[in-house]
Amino acid sequence: MFKCNTVWNKLAPLARASSSLCLQNARKSVLRHGRRLDMVQKAQMSSGPTGGENTLYYVLVGATFLGAGVYTYRTLSGDKERYKERIIEIASRPKQEPQATEAVAEVVAESKEDVAAPLESIPEPSPEPVISEPVAEEPTSTEPSVEEPPVTEAIVESPEAEPVAEAPITEPAVEEPVTEPIVESSIPEPIVEAPVTELIVASVAESVIEVPVTEPVEEAPAVLQSEEPLAPVVESETEPTPVIIAEHVPEASSVSESAADPEPASAAVPLEPTAAHLDVPEHAPYLLIGGGTASFAAARSIRARDPGARVLIVTEESEHPYMRPPLSKELWFSDDPKVTETLHFKQWNGKERSIYFQPPSFYISPADLAKVENGGVAVLTGRKVVHMDVRENKVKLSDGAEISYEKCLIATGGVPRNLQVIERAGQEVKKRTTLFRKIEDFRSLEKISREVKSITIIGGGFLGSELACAMGRRSADPGLEVIQMFPEKGNMGKVLPEYLSNWTTEKVRKEGVNVIPDALVKNVSYKNDQLEIKLKDGRVVKTDHIVAAVGLEPSVELAKSGGLEVDSDFGGYRVNAELQARSNIWVAGDAACFYDIRLGRRRVEHHDHAVVSGRLAGENMTGANKPYWHQSMFWSDLGPDVGYEAIGIVDSSLPTVGVFAKATAKDTPKAATEQSGTGIRSESETEEVAGAFKAGTAAPPPPIQQKEDYGKGVIFYLRDKVVVGIVLWNVFNRMPIARKIIKDGEEHTDLNEVAKLFNIHED
């Protein structure tokens, strides 16, 4: 074909010139009314032999057709050869259907006639003589026996096996030198065909007999190395797939078994659920992720609006939902030596209660969630949700189980932060550091406080100050030294005004705590069986144990898999006014970053916010569609005598105005709980609307005289002359009034008149 192209490239210009002259002469003849067109004779386009350039044109065209014919012939011949090779390859594959086997046999027989001497086909065997029996008894046979009793077998041998082939063959049909053994990864099974028995001999390039042999084989135990490999065809009338059993080569048994049964048996056996998944329901109409206060409040709200609801709470902890505030408050003042086991405590009013919201009998088993007639609340403990599929409405647990849902609440809370210097200090320091958050943290720290001689609390916020006061009161009996250090100038320095923070610091010191303000930790090390804390100003503090109370980091691990937005400023999942993050997904508690209609976007880490946001999320999950406008409050108690409640933005960097009065015996946390009947003050709160009032229009008040003893009072936090936060210092059960002041958002000229609304001057 290449030569034809070369000739064409050389003669094409001449052909085009010749054809052009012929056409021109034809046109001239027609115009002159010639009777006929003698194109060849009249053209006279060459002075050479007769015909001239027209002869070259004819030769060129003929050569083109000839070349095309040769190319077509070779192409078709090559396609035929490739087709035959493909058919032979198919013949070597396992489990051929009878119709396909017949076609393959015919094509293979034709190919044998083209490339080798014709072989005489073996006549159909009679039922009495079986050809394979004498071969199987020969010790020198290279073929394994096929153990299938009712099957008539045709054993394919090389041309030297005259007794089997019964044909006078003096030399092999195809003989090609083989220098290397041919190894194939697959092990084809014999082809099933009925009822005709044929002897098929293939070339080396076509197939390789891949059955175990009695002789040792190198590199591939299951491949027979032979100069004349054959493609055996086994005929069967009863069983479609004979099984080849290799008894002489132990090392090839696994390969032979895989060839006989290419599909593993395990694939056909359905996987049964493990014992760890037996208690995990496949579906939960209401799925609550997290076992804290927000989840329980949501579950209670869902059941209140939908009495037949089936609610599943999944928590990483091993406990049922419980209250966290008593872990750093009342539990430390209990006289019961078994308080770590019972987790019962006495409130300031003397009443005893459990830390758990409900007893275990309140909940149903997760495995029975779908069976209970009227629904209920089930708690799946010790499991963590590690992945969310929001499109399929499914979650994946840490043990691999999956749960589908219709409505989902994320109330994962947060994890305690740790200092970087402690993280880098090594294992000895980490083992002697507590990050206080859960029940097991309380149990562990309570035990440690009875065994060591010194405990240092790092942090001057709510948790650090509460633990310091609680452990300080217990330090006198066992001889325990309690140290509290923080970078601020006083306790609660980020929340309270400086004068009140200093007063609080002195109050904590009176409880038996060694308070170290302005302390920036530089390094922590373990030396001589003690922890050595180095501060940036050069001071060194030695202690036996450290409690890190430096804040909370919201748990947003599901944001990536769930496609949820995380707020870059405050952290947590961003939600809309209805606490909804996505369709069918709500967020409540510490992990929710919500929009406050008065104070802007916020994230709150307090018990009351968990209760209110969880309750509202549960209502919205049942179709309430209510916006979150509630101003959550928080409180802290420094023992039974000093406590405060706060609402809004309480930041010591804002301008503050404080109005104080002399305290009485009723102005203590203990008296407040006696009046309300509960130690968790957010539970006694109502949504009552405070009475309307008019702010005074008098002149600005004179500077407030700060007293050494701040018995009770109200601290207003201002932003652009508008009250955005209020702290009620030893003033209790007045939160609805404070909430209304912030909600109104008015500018007040006389905050003394506003303070009178809280009745702080009453005896």
Salt bridges, closest charged atoms under 4 A:
ASP38 OD2 - ARG36 NE 3.08
ASP79 OD1 - ARG82 NH2 2.19
GLU89 OE1 - ARG86 NH1 3.32
GLU89 OE2 - ARG93 NH2 3.79
ASP114 OD2 - LYS84 NZ 2.63
GLU206 OE1 - LYS112 NZ 3.24
ASP279 OD1 - ARG383 NH2 3.22
GLU317 OE2 - ARG324 NH2 3.14
GLU319 OE2 - ARG443 NH1 3.68
ASP399 OD2 - HIS277 NE2 3.82
ASP399 OD2 - ARG383 NH1 2.95
GLU406 OE2 - HIS283 NE2 3.27
GLU423 OE1 - LYS430 NZ 3.68
GLU428 OE2 - LYS431 NZ 3.51
GLU428 OE1 - ARG432 NH1 2.70
GLU446 OE2 - ARG450 NE 2.53
GLU446 OE2 - ARG474 NH2 3.01
GLU466 OE2 - LYS329 NZ 3.10
GLU488 OE2 - LYS494 NZ 3.93
GLU506 OE2 - ARG509 NH1 2.91
GLU511 OE1 - ARG473 NE 2.77
GLU511 OE2 - LYS507 NZ 3.82
GLU532 OE2 - LYS527 NZ 3.79
ASP537 OD2 - ARG539 NE 2.69
GLU553 OE1 - ARG417 NE 2.79
GLU557 OE1 - LYS384 NZ 2.87
GLU565 OE2 - ARG574 NE 3.47
ASP567 OD1 - ARG574 NH1 2.36
ASP590 OD2 - ARG437 NH2 3.36
ASP596 OD2 - ARG602 NH1 3.29
GLU605 OE2 - ARG603 NH2 2.70
ASP608 OD2 - HIS630 NE2 3.47
GLU619 OE1 - LYS626 NZ 3.24
ASP637 OD1 - ARG681 NH2 3.11
ASP641 OD2 - ARG473 NH2 3.82
GLU645 OE2 - ARG681 NE 2.67
ASP667 OD2 - LYS712 NZ 3.10
GLU683 OE1 - ARG353 NH1 3.88
GLU685 OE1 - ARG739 NH2 3.60
GLU687 OE2 - HIS630 ND1 3.69
ASP744 OD2 - LYS740 NZ 2.85
GLU753 OE2 - LYS756 NZ 3.13
